[in-house]
């Protein structure tokens, strides 16, 4: 089925006016992949979402659940029985099962595990011991390993005996008799090598494995920099315990980008979350923003006498604060992106600061001339035009300092800079903007 047909099916399912019967919707769902069904669920309001999910067969539910975001996944899982959930996830890969079960209450996880075979239960329990934001939380145990003394002919026969290789198998791994990782062997080399050669002669030993406790963002960076499709994962004893594949890493990158985007607005919710839940997730940062607004207002209150005497200052001062806020957000976005991609460190932060400072000065000159000209034409006061131009330049410079150092300070205190950064930098530029403009006005106009 082509992409356009899938898109049409999705639009028909989501169209409230389509008036489809349940059987017709079921037939459309049969034509869609698990990821497309997940997208349809994420694009539906809660009531419609649960109806669509109820139309899936039990053996389809597991694949769809894995493709969903954590919040929606938990909502749907809460509506099905332990027996149904056990049946739904039993054919999934280890990391996929772990991804679903680790979000359940502990008692329910134990109940689901108790309904599985002893072998599956032990594998999953081991996977659940790893934090979900580490390499251990991403790994699969579907690895193929060989010994260095094996001939290529033996390896080829062994691979053929497997019947079917795990997905994204571009290499197999070489271990010793104690299952300690020694290196890797690309499938392409196996195919082109002389059958009588041994694994030891053509294996790669210089490529380092991933360690089970490595951060998932670090794992994603390693995959991106080295163009990896799969990579071995070892424990503290250097024993091979699994592998991570590119499809798992793509999920990490997507989730991280999603969190950063939502975090900058202080939002962390499903697009179609109920009003009560959405309000609950947003109220904290709205409250924080309210507090910072009082700080900015108290700054203005310091210059109440000036504003009483020169009323038009109140007309102009939002311009300075607003320009500083936008400039700070631009710098903050650059810094957050650099931190996420691990491009910013102690060796280059000074250069970045100088670059952003130069940009702010250049923009400050251009914008101050523009704002100063408009102010002069508007109020026919040359001194006022000069003052607002100077205040604008000051605030743009302050915006650079806030945009760079606020996220670095937050990260140093183990806080997510994407979530709190925008609130803090906006407060800084508001306060500096009001102080600079009203302060200069107090000195030169009173």
N, C-alpha and C positions, 0 to 999 in steps of 0.2 A: 504494500500500500504506500502511495507517495505522500509527501509531506502535506501537500495541498488538501488531499482527501482527509488526512488525519485532522487538519485544522478545521475543516468543514464539520466533521463529526463532533469535535469539541465545541464549536460554536452552537451546533444544534442542541447538544445536551444542556448547555448553559443558558439557552434562550428560554426564558419563562413563557414566552408566547408560542413556543413550538407545539405544545399540547401533545407530547409523545406519551404513548402507553409505556408501562414498565417493561413489557416484552421488547418494545422497540428500542428503549434505552439499553436494555441488556444486550441486544444484538449489536448496537453501536459500540458498547464497551468491549465486546468480544473482538472487535476489529482493531482495538487500540493496545499499545504496549503498556507495561506497568508504569513507566515514567509518564506517559501521556495521561493515563488514568489519574495518577498522583497530581499532575498539573490541573486536571479538571476538578479534583477535590479541593485543591488549594485555591481555585478560582471560584469556589461556590460558598454561599452563606452556610452557616452551621446546619440548619435543618435540611437543606438540599444535599449537603455534603454527606450527612449520615444516611440519607436515602440511597444515594449512589453507592456508598460503600456496602450497604446491605444487599445490593444486587450482585456483588462479586461472589464468585465461588470461593470456598475456603482455601483451596490451593493457590488462588490468585492473591489473597489478602496479604500474605507475608511479603511478596515482592513489592506490592503497592505501599505497604506500611513503611518499608525501608526507605522508599523514595521520598517520603513526606518529611516536613519539618517537625521538630520535636514537639511543639505545642499541639499541632493537629494530630500527630501520631498518638500522643497520650489521650486526647479526647476520644478518638475512635477505638483505641484499645480498651478504654474503660467501659465501653458498651458491649464488649464480647466476653464470652465465658473463657475460663482457663483452658478447657478442653479445646475450644475453637482456636484460641491463640496458639496452643501447643501444636495443633495440626497445621496451622497457617505458617509457622516459622520453621517447621522441621526440615524442609528442603533448602533452606537458606544457607549461605556460607557462614562460617563462624563469626566473622566481624559484623555481619548483618544481624545475626541473632543477638549478639552482645549489644549492638546499637539500640535494639528495641527493648531488650530486657533491662538494661541498666537504667532506663527511665521509669521503671515500674516501682511501686512500693516493695520493700524487701520481702514482706510476707507473700505477696503475689508472685514475685520472682521465684521464691522457694517452691511455691505450689506448682508453677509451670515446669520447673526443673524436675520435680518429683514424678512428673508424667512422662519424662524422657528416658531413653535407655541409659544404662550406666556409663557407657563410653561417651555418648553425646553430652551427658550431664557433666562429666569430669572436664571435657574440653571447654564447655561453656563456662563452668565455674572458674576455670583457670583464666579464661579471657576476661571475665568480670572483675578479676583482681587488678587489672591494669586500668589506670585512669583513662577516661575517654579522650583526653586531649594529649595523649602520648602515642608513640609508635605502637605500643602494646595494644592500645585501643583500636588500632587500625588493621592489625595483622590478620592474615589468614593462615591456617595450618596446612593448606593444600599445596605443600612444597614437594618437589621431586629432587632428591639428592642422590649422588653417586660417590664412589670412592676414587681417589686419585690413581689407584693401580688398575682400574678397569680400562679395558680397551674400548675404542670408539664403537667397534662392532658390537660389543656387549651392551654398551649404552643404547645404541639404536634399537637393539632387540628388546631391551627393557622398556624403552619408550613405546614401542609398538605394542607390547604386552599390556600397557596401560589402557589401551582402547581409545581413550579420549584424554587429552591434556587439559589441565585447568585453564580457565580464561586468562588472557594476557600473559601466557607463558612464552617469554622471549629468551629465557635462559633457565638453566638448572644449576643447582648448587653442589659444591664439592665439600665433603666432610670426611673426617677421619673416623676410626672405629668408635670413638667416644662422642660422636656427633658434633665435634667442634668444627666451626666454619673455617675452611681453608681458602676458598675462592669460588669463582663462578665460571660457567661454561655456556656460551651463547649457542642457541639452536642453530644459527647460521654456520658456526664453526663445526658443529657436529655433522651437518649435512655435507660440508665441503672437505672435511678432513679424511686422511687415509684411514681406512677401517682398522689397520693394525696398530695405529698410534695409541698411546695411552692418554687418559684424561690429564694426567700430570703435565704432559708435553704441551698441551694447547690451552689449559685453563688460565684464567686471569686471576692474579693474586694481589694486584695493587689496588683494587677497588674495595674500599672499606664498607663493611655492612652497617646497617642502622642498629642502634641500641634500643632495647625495649622501653627505656624510660625517656627517650628523646622527645622533645616537644613536637606536637603535630605540625606546627607552623614551620619549625626547622626542617622537618621531613619534607614538607611541600617545597621549601626553598631548595633543598638538595635535589629533588626530582626535577625542578624547573631548570636549575643551573646545569645539570648533567644529562638532560633529555632522557630520563629514565622511564621505562615502562613498568619495571618491577625491581624490587630490591630486597635482599635478605634481611631478616631481623634476628639479632642474637641477644642472649641474656648476659648477665654479669660474668658468667663463666665462658663466654664466647661460644656457647652451644646454639646451633641453629634451631629456632623455635617457630619460625614462620616467614612470611614474606608480605610486603605491601605492594599493591599494584596501583597503576595510574588512576583508575576509576575512583579509588578511595581518596587519593590526593586531590582530585578535582572537587570532590565533596567538601574537603577541608577548605580549599581556596574559596569556594562559593559561600560557605557558611561564614568565613572570616570577613569576606567583602560585605555580606549581608549585615553582619553585626556592626561593622564600622559605619555603614551607611545609616542604619537605624540609630546607632549609638550617638551620632552627631546631633540628632534631634531629640535625644533622650527617650526614644521609643523602642520597645522590644515586644512586638506582638504580631500575631497572625493578621493578615490583611482584612479578614472578615471575622475577627474576634467579636464576641458580644460586647455591647456598650459598657457593661459593668466591669468586665475584665480589662478592656482597653483603657478605661478611665483609671483603674487601679495601677496599671503599668506606667501611666503617664504622670500621675499626680505628684510623684516625688520630685521629678525634675522641673515640673511647673512650679512647685513650691520653692525649689532652690532658685529658680529664675525670679520668683516674686521677691525673695530675700535680696537678691542682687539688685533688683529694681529699686528697692528701698534704699540700698546703699547709694545708687546713682541719684535718687531723689534727695537724699540727705546732703549730697555734694552740692546740688543746686540750691538747697536751702541756705547753705553758707553764704550765698550771694543774693539773698532776698532783697537787701537794700538796693543793690545795683539794678536788679530786675525791676524794682518799683520805680526807679528813676529813669531807666532806659528800657522801655517795654519791648522794643523791637529786638533786643538781644534774645528774648524767648523764641522769636520767630526763627532766628538764625542758628541757635545752638544745636538743634537736632541734626543739622547738616554735618557739623564737625563730628558728632558722635556716630552718625550713620556711616560716613565714609570710613572712619576708623574701624568700625565693626566689620564692614565688608572686606577691607584690606586684611584685617586680622584673620578672618575666616579663610581667605585665599592662602595665606601663609600657613595656617593651621592645617589645611587640606594637604598642602605639599609635604609638611612634616609628618602627618599621619600616614601618608602613602609611603614615605621613605622609611618610617619605623616598621610598617607592615612588611615591606619588602626587604627589611634589614639592610637598607642602603645607608642609613645614618649611623655614625659612630663618633667617638671622641676625636678621631683624626680629621673628620671633614665638617664637623658641626660649625667650626669657626668660619670656614669658607662659605658655608650656606648662609650663616648669619650676615656676613659681609655682602653676599649677593642680594639677599632680601632687603638689606638696608639700602643698597644702591638702587634697587627697584623702587623702594618706597620714596626715596629722595627725588628720583626722576619723576615718578607719578605725582609726588607732592608739589613739585614745581609747576607741572602742567595744570593740575587741578586747582592749585591755589591761585594761579593767574585767572583761570576760568571763574572760580567762585568769587574772587576779589572783584573781577570786572562786573559780574552780575550784581554783587552787593553794592558797588558804587553807583551803578545805573539805577538800582532800586531805591537806595536811601540817600544818594548824593553826599556821602560822607567818606572822604579818602582814608581817614584814620581807621574807621571801622572796617573798610575793605582790607587794609593792611593787617589789622588784628586777626580777622577771621582767616586770612591766608596763612599767617604764622601759626595759628592754632591748628589749622589743618595739617600743616607739615609736621608739627610736634606730635599730633595724634597718629599720623601715618607711621612715624618712626616708632612710637610706642606700640603700635599694632604688630610690628615685626618682632619686637622683644616678647610680646605676649604670645604671638602665634608660634614662636619657636620654643621658648622656655617653659611655658605652661604645660604642654604635653610631655616634655622631658621630665619635669618635676613630678607630674602625676604618675608617670611610668616608674620613676625612681621609688615612689611610695606604693608600688604594686597596684595602682589604680588604672583602669582602662582610660587612656587619654581621649579616645573617641567619644566616650559618654559624657565626661565632665568638661572636656576641653572647650567646647563652644560656649558653654555658660560662663566659664571663668574669663575667657578672652573678651567676650562681649562686655562683661562688667568692667574689665580693665580699660577698654577703649572708651566706654561711656564716661567713666570717672575722669580719665585723663583728658578726654575731649571737653567735658564741662569745666574742669579745673583750668585748663589752658586758655580757653576762650573767655570764660567769665573772669578769670584771674587777670588776664591782660586788659580786659575791658575795665576792671576795677582800677588798675594802675594808670591807664592812659585816657580814660573817658570820664572819670569822676574827679 
